[in-house]
Amino acid sequence: MGELMGSGTRLNLLSLEALAAAQHLSADQCIAEADNNPELRTAASSLGVVVRVIGNSPEPTLR
């Protein structure tokens, strides 16, 4: 989380914690379509975290 905050990433605390946890656990992060935004994607990419967007379709959507 400190890496992201130090780099000037502008995300809310919950997003920062979720990204830090995903990185620590080598896990993907699943988010709702409504929460998909460029800042989150950029931060996740910089940490090597895969973001999966889950919508109203029966299958999760990979982006």
Secondary structure by P-SEA (a helix, b strand, c coil): caaaaaacccccaaaaaaaaaaaaacbbbbbccccccaaaaaaaaaacbbbbbbccccccccc
